[in-house]
Amino acid sequence: MTIHSFPQNSPRILIIIPCYNEEASIAGLLKQIQEMNLGYDTVVIDDGSVDRTHEMASSLSPCIKLIANLGIGGAIQTGIKYSIENDYDLCIQVDGDGQHPPDQIRMLLEKYKASSANLMIGSRFMADSRFRSTPMRRIGIQIISKTIQWTYRQTITDPTSGFRMMDRKAMRLFSTRYPLDYPEPISLAIAFEEGLVVNEVPVLMEPRQKGISSITGFKTVSYMLRVVGYLFLIRIGRYV
Amino acid sequence: MEFQPTPQTIIFLSFFIVIYLFVLLRNTIKNTIDLYDFLLLSSVAIIPLFYILTPELVVFLARLTGVSFSFLLLFGSLFVVTFIYLYRLNIKLTAQQKKIILLTQEVGLLRQALTQKTEGQEIKKRESES
C-alpha cells in the first residue's frame, strides 16, 4: 500500500466551494473555515448566482464568477482547473450550503495520508451520522451503491456524497472528463475505469442550513435511473 | 400496385419543390445552412420528385422491398432522412454545449487570474509607496 507523503509533510490544499444563490450561508462557511486556521486555501465557484453570493464570497476568498449556470459538475470542474493552474497538491470539495462541516476536512486528510487513495469520499452512512434524508433518497443511494458494487466490484457506501478530496492524478482526470449532471456517482465510475483508487472515510454531515434540495419527489427516481444508466454506459464503454 | 401520379399531384409537388428548393438554396448561399444539411433537407423535395418523374422505378422499388403501397416507401425514406438530420443536430448541439462550458469556465478562470494580478500589483504599489 502506498502511503502519501509531501515535502515537509504539508501539501498545498485547496477547498473548492461550488455555490448557486447561497448568499445566506456562504459568508458563514468561509468564516468558519478561516477561524479553524487549517492553512488551506479556498476558492468559491459562483455558478451564475443571481443574488449577492459573489459579493459576499469575494470579500473573504478568491471567487470565480461563472457567467452562466453550468450546474454542479461544471462548477466543480472549474475549481479543479483552478487548483491545477495554481499547483495545488490536493483539493477538497465542500458544498456551499453548509452541509459539510469544515471540521470534518481533517478526517479526509488523515485517512488520505494513510492510504493509497486518489479520491477520498466523506461518507454519511459509515458512521453514526446526524445526517437524515428521505427514505426515497436512501433507497436511491442504495441502488446506485449496489450498481457500483455489481459493475466495478467496489463498495462505496455513499456514492452521492459531494464531500470529497482528490489528489493530482484525480484532478488531472477530472479536469478533462467530469460529468455535468449528477457528477458524484458518475465520476466514481470514470475514476474506476481509469484505475484510480477510491476510499471512504466516515464523516458527520449537517442538514442543509438554507434553501431546498433540487432533487425531490419524482426527481429522485429520475436521478437514480439516469445515474444507473450512465454507470452501465461507462462500464460497457470499454468494449464499444 | 400500379402508381401513376395525377396531374394535380404533379402540379402540387412541382410547386412545392420549386419554392422549397429555392428557399433552401438561398439560405445555403447566405451560409445560414451548410452544404451537407442542404443536401439532407433537399431530399424532402428530391424524394417526391422521383415519384413524379419515374413512377415505374417507384413501383419496382416497392415490389423489391415488399411494400404494398408505394407511398409508404416515400414516407419511410423521409423518416430515415429526418432521423439522420436529427442525429447530426444532436452531435452538433453536444459539441456546442461542450464549447460553451469550456468558454464559460475559461472566462471565469481568466477573470479571477486578472483580479489576483491586479490585487498583487496594488499591494506592491502600496508597499513601495510606504
Interface residues (C-beta under 8 A of the other chain):
Chain A: V43 I45 P62 C63 I64 K65 L66 I67 A68 L70 G74 Q77 T78 K81 Y82 E85 L180
Chain B: I100 I101 T104 Q105 V107 G108 L109 R111 Q112 A113 T115 Q116
